Amino acid sequence: MDRKYRVMIIDDEQSARKLMRASIDWASLNMEVVGEAASGIEAINTIDEYKPDIAFVDISMPFMDGIEFTQVATGRYPNLIIIIMTAIDKFEYARKCVSLPVFEYMLKPMVRAEITEVLERVKGKLDNSPDFWEDSKMVMEGSSVSKADAAETIKRYVEENYADSKLNLAFIAQHFGFSASYLSRKFKQDTGKNFIEYLTGVRMTKAMDIARKGHKMYQAAAEVGIPDPNYFGRCFKKYAGMSYSDYVNAESYGTGA
């Protein structure tokens, strides 16, 4: 098979993510690193955009650790191959993942040859598996929501549940009984926006309302379902065109955004 496998690296240490990107000959394995995340929260919010086949997940991260991410991800993406990364002093903690379908546990600091050996085994498994991100199942799976009003129903649901930090495309698809790939196409077709763009837009609009009240950034982040302040800060600046603190200051002086 000639598929190119997509890899996501989830680790709160930027140096660790950079080292993994640089130290592995991804091309020789017919793989590419398509995305990174600095926390489980950020990963949950971006995984539908990156569509990885393989995720390297650090077990010790703020706001949503590797175990919680794995519990959420394996429930929504049953074919996602997860490789847990852990320091030796966290190994007993990692054993809590034993009941979850984790492909491998690797001790930090990891050795290039060991990573390559694990990835070769992963490739062997993927070569004999279907591309689970493709729409290979029925569009409807007993959903009570018709295809015609799906987008409007989902928009209302997002408006009511944006504060849930685990909300993403896969969660919505599972909730309403659609396949994620169908829902992604349908939502874009009906609204002109990707689902993650819409969800982030709702959250940032709410965050701007909170900022006008002078609340701290960590409060706003938690209230809109992005409790990781670093990821929230990047989202806010991209959406509002300025940092959260600058926005609060601008509003407090009556200059507006």
C-alpha positions as CSV (number, residue, x, y, z in Angstrom):
1,M,0.0,0.0,0.0
2,D,1.1,3.6,-0.7
3,R,-0.6,5.4,2.1
4,K,1.3,8.1,4.0
5,Y,0.7,7.9,7.7
6,R,0.0,11.0,9.7
7,V,1.6,11.5,13.1
8,M,0.6,13.8,16.0
9,I,2.9,14.6,18.9
10,I,1.2,15.6,22.1
11,D,3.7,16.8,24.8
12,D,3.8,19.9,26.9
13,E,7.5,20.3,26.4
14,Q,8.3,22.1,23.2
15,S,11.9,20.9,23.2
16,A,10.6,17.3,23.3
17,R,8.3,17.8,20.4
18,K,11.1,19.5,18.3
19,L,13.5,16.7,19.1
20,M,11.1,14.0,18.0
21,R,10.4,15.8,14.8
22,A,14.0,16.2,14.0
23,S,15.5,12.9,15.2
24,I,13.3,10.4,13.3
25,D,13.5,9.7,9.5
26,W,9.8,9.9,9.0
27,A,10.0,9.8,5.2
28,S,11.6,6.4,5.3
29,L,8.7,5.1,7.2
30,N,6.2,6.7,4.8
31,M,5.1,8.9,7.7
32,E,4.9,12.7,8.4
33,V,4.3,14.7,11.5
34,V,1.2,16.7,10.7
35,G,0.6,18.4,14.0
36,E,1.5,19.0,17.6
37,A,-0.3,19.9,20.8
38,A,1.0,21.1,24.1
39,S,-1.8,19.6,26.2
40,G,-4.6,17.1,26.0
41,I,-7.1,19.9,25.8
42,E,-5.4,21.4,22.7
43,A,-5.1,17.9,21.2
44,I,-8.9,17.2,21.6
45,N,-9.6,20.6,20.0
46,T,-7.3,20.0,16.9
47,I,-7.3,16.3,16.3
48,D,-10.1,16.4,13.8
49,E,-8.1,18.9,11.8
50,Y,-4.9,16.9,11.7
51,K,-6.6,13.4,11.4
52,P,-3.6,11.5,12.7
53,D,-3.1,7.7,12.3
54,I,-0.6,7.7,15.2
55,A,-0.4,9.8,18.3
56,F,2.6,10.0,20.7
57,V,1.1,11.1,24.0
58,D,3.1,12.3,27.0
59,I,1.4,11.0,30.2
60,S,2.1,14.0,32.3
61,M,0.5,17.2,31.0
62,P,-1.5,20.0,32.6
63,F,-5.3,20.4,32.3
64,M,-5.8,17.0,30.6
65,D,-3.2,14.4,31.2
66,G,-2.2,11.6,28.9
67,I,-4.4,9.0,30.6
68,E,-7.5,11.2,30.3
69,F,-6.7,12.1,26.7
70,T,-6.3,8.4,25.9
71,Q,-9.7,7.6,27.5
72,V,-11.4,10.2,25.5
73,A,-9.5,9.5,22.2
74,T,-9.9,5.8,22.2
75,G,-13.6,6.1,22.7
76,R,-14.0,8.4,19.7
77,Y,-11.2,7.2,17.4
78,P,-11.1,3.4,17.9
79,N,-8.5,2.9,15.2
80,L,-6.1,5.7,16.4
81,I,-2.8,4.1,17.4
82,I,-1.6,5.7,20.7
83,I,1.9,5.5,22.0
84,I,2.3,6.6,25.6
85,M,5.5,8.4,26.6
86,T,6.4,8.5,30.3
87,A,9.3,9.2,32.6
88,I,10.4,6.3,34.7
89,D,9.1,7.9,37.9
90,K,5.6,8.0,36.3
91,F,5.7,4.4,35.0
92,E,3.4,3.1,37.8
93,Y,1.0,5.9,36.9
94,A,1.1,4.8,33.3
95,R,0.0,1.3,34.3
96,K,-3.5,2.8,34.8
97,C,-3.7,2.8,31.0
98,V,-3.3,-1.0,30.8
99,S,-7.0,-1.5,30.3
100,L,-7.0,1.0,27.4
101,P,-6.0,0.0,23.8
102,V,-2.5,1.6,23.9
103,F,-0.1,0.3,21.3
104,E,3.1,0.8,23.3
105,Y,4.6,2.5,26.3
106,M,7.9,4.2,25.9
107,L,10.2,5.5,28.7
108,K,11.6,9.0,28.4
109,P,14.2,10.0,27.4
110,M,13.4,7.9,24.3
111,V,16.1,6.3,22.0
112,R,15.8,6.9,18.3
113,A,16.4,3.2,17.4
114,E,13.6,2.2,19.8
115,I,11.2,4.7,18.4
116,T,11.9,3.6,14.9
117,E,11.4,-0.1,15.8
118,V,8.0,0.7,17.4
119,L,7.0,2.8,14.3
120,E,8.0,-0.1,12.0
121,R,5.6,-2.3,13.9
122,V,2.9,0.4,13.8
123,K,3.4,0.6,10.0
124,G,3.0,-3.1,9.7
125,K,-0.4,-2.9,11.5
126,L,-1.6,0.2,9.5
127,D,-0.6,-1.4,6.2
128,N,-3.2,-4.0,6.8
129,S,-5.9,-1.7,8.1
130,P,-8.5,0.5,6.3
131,D,-8.1,4.3,6.4
132,F,-10.5,4.9,9.4
133,W,-10.7,8.7,8.7
134,E,-12.5,7.9,5.4
135,D,-16.2,7.7,5.4
136,S,-16.5,3.9,5.3
137,K,-19.7,3.4,7.1
138,M,-23.3,4.5,6.7
139,V,-24.1,8.2,6.8
140,M,-26.8,7.7,9.4
141,E,-26.6,5.4,12.3
142,G,-30.1,5.6,13.9
143,S,-29.9,9.3,14.3
144,S,-33.1,11.2,15.0
145,V,-31.7,14.3,13.4
146,S,-32.4,14.5,9.6
147,K,-29.6,15.4,7.2
148,A,-31.5,18.5,6.2
149,D,-31.4,20.2,9.6
150,A,-28.2,18.7,11.0
151,A,-26.2,21.8,10.7
152,E,-28.7,24.0,12.5
153,T,-29.2,21.4,15.2
154,I,-25.5,21.1,15.8
155,K,-25.0,24.9,15.9
156,R,-27.7,25.1,18.6
157,Y,-26.0,22.3,20.5
158,V,-22.7,24.1,20.3
159,E,-24.2,27.3,21.6
160,E,-25.6,25.5,24.6
161,N,-22.6,23.3,25.3
162,Y,-19.5,25.3,24.3
163,A,-18.2,25.2,27.9
164,D,-17.6,21.5,27.7
165,S,-13.8,21.1,27.2
166,K,-14.3,17.7,25.5
167,L,-16.5,19.0,22.8
168,N,-15.2,18.4,19.3
169,L,-16.4,17.0,15.9
170,A,-16.1,13.4,16.9
171,F,-18.1,14.0,20.1
172,I,-20.9,15.7,18.1
173,A,-20.9,13.0,15.5
174,Q,-21.1,10.3,18.1
175,H,-23.8,12.2,20.0
176,F,-26.1,12.6,17.0
177,G,-25.3,9.3,15.2
178,F,-23.5,10.6,12.2
179,S,-20.1,9.4,10.9
180,A,-17.5,12.1,11.7
181,S,-16.3,12.4,8.1
182,Y,-19.8,12.8,6.7
183,L,-20.7,15.4,9.4
184,S,-17.5,17.4,8.6
185,R,-18.4,17.6,4.9
186,K,-22.1,18.4,5.6
187,F,-21.3,21.1,8.2
188,K,-18.8,22.8,5.8
189,Q,-21.3,22.6,2.9
190,D,-24.2,24.1,4.9
191,T,-22.3,26.8,6.9
192,G,-19.2,27.6,4.9
193,K,-17.1,26.9,7.9
194,N,-15.2,23.9,9.3
195,F,-16.7,22.7,12.5
196,I,-13.6,23.6,14.5
197,E,-13.7,27.1,13.1
198,Y,-17.3,27.4,14.1
199,L,-16.8,26.0,17.6
200,T,-13.7,28.3,18.2
201,G,-15.7,31.3,16.9
202,V,-18.5,30.6,19.4
203,R,-16.0,30.2,22.2
204,M,-14.0,33.3,21.4
205,T,-17.2,35.4,21.0
206,K,-18.2,34.3,24.5
207,A,-14.6,35.0,25.7
208,M,-14.7,38.5,24.4
209,D,-17.9,39.1,26.3
210,I,-16.2,37.8,29.5
211,A,-13.1,40.0,28.8
212,R,-15.3,43.1,28.6
213,K,-16.2,42.4,32.2
214,G,-12.5,42.5,33.2
215,H,-12.2,38.9,34.2
216,K,-8.8,37.2,34.3
217,M,-7.8,35.1,31.3
218,Y,-7.7,31.8,33.2
219,Q,-11.4,32.5,34.2
220,A,-12.4,33.2,30.7
221,A,-10.6,30.1,29.4
222,A,-12.3,27.8,31.8
223,E,-15.7,29.3,31.2
224,V,-15.5,28.7,27.4
225,G,-14.2,25.2,27.5
226,I,-10.5,25.8,26.9
227,P,-8.9,25.5,30.4
228,D,-5.4,25.4,28.9
229,P,-4.6,29.1,29.1
230,N,-1.7,28.9,26.5
231,Y,-3.9,27.3,23.8
232,F,-6.8,29.7,24.8
233,G,-4.4,32.7,24.4
234,R,-3.4,31.7,20.9
235,C,-7.0,31.1,19.9
236,F,-8.1,34.5,21.3
237,K,-5.3,36.5,19.7
238,K,-6.0,34.9,16.3
239,Y,-9.7,35.6,16.6
240,A,-9.6,39.1,18.2
241,G,-6.4,40.4,16.6
242,M,-4.8,41.1,20.0
243,S,-3.9,39.4,23.2
244,Y,-6.5,38.9,25.9
245,S,-4.8,41.4,28.3
246,D,-4.6,44.0,25.5
247,Y,-8.3,43.4,24.7
248,V,-9.3,43.8,28.4
249,N,-7.2,47.0,28.6
250,A,-8.7,48.4,25.4
251,E,-12.2,47.8,26.7
252,S,-11.5,49.3,30.1
253,Y,-10.3,52.5,28.5
254,G,-13.4,52.5,26.2
255,T,-11.4,52.2,22.9
256,G,-13.0,48.9,21.9
257,A,-11.4,46.1,19.9
